[in-house]
């Protein structure tokens, strides 16, 4: 080999080595960046709860006026179900309160808890707390969170059950009886039955008869007549929500303005954060639009819109009816429910999970499939999805929180 050639080969080999070292470094850097967001997610209710309590204790040392509350949720099967609450009072004037709640729909707490952890880690500081108090409500429905259900142990959807007025439970959802047989089968789940294999065409026949918006509203608005059915709102306030009333009343009392965000998953376009409040009066709507001025809010003009009765945000509003109240729900999309196919897939998964909870599964493989589907619907395993929604939320907080702190409402 000639001398020149040897030098060339040496330079070539050196370049390759340097490139691969740079590649490994970049990969590591990338992994670290991913980890910066993924670290907020936990694998289970129990580990998320420990994380929340540990973080709360650290903050309590830093801000001694803070308070921690625990609400034990009565259960026939589990002695370790709690709603955990951290209240950080504002350091100076008590003008504004910011509430962030998670896990109203149990299983959605996987994501909600992670978002709360990120908020604590990246946003809680002296300047934020100067004139603003912060209230974090962790896992409003711990049974559903722990056992991967949307509903409580009593089969109650807390987002259809929450009200300080009992008349809620007398509401009659006129459309529900027409869909009851279809959405609440009473056999053991068999995912390979003809009815399940041909679920989509069967559902489309129903849609053709009644129209999609009518069906969506009938199914999703909430109902108070079928205790084993989907979206059952109960016949009285769930015990943990009842226990929240005195805590919320005393925490909110000194503040003039209260802004609440309730965290949800499963509705909307996959990987997108939807701003999805229940309808409000025009004055409140203006306030929401001021805070979320850079975002598109679902004011009932989107294809997938529906309204609900007994929602959790509305319940906190009832407690603060003499104050300025700004209600908001965040929805992180997973299944593209804005499309008919995504919407059908979502309701099919809900039907099977509820059927399995009440009547069991024909085979173990049916149980595993439904468990896997419901988790993917509310807590996608994709790291890309988890990082994307976390980054988006951080970005939104950076915009909305200063507007909230710096304006009078
Ligand atoms: Zn939800």
Boltz pocket constraint, residues with backbone or C-beta under 6 A from the ligand:
constraints:
  - pocket:
      binder: B
      contacts: [[A, 105], [A, 108], [A, 159], [A, 263], [A, 264], [A, 265], [A, 266]]
      max_distance: 6.0
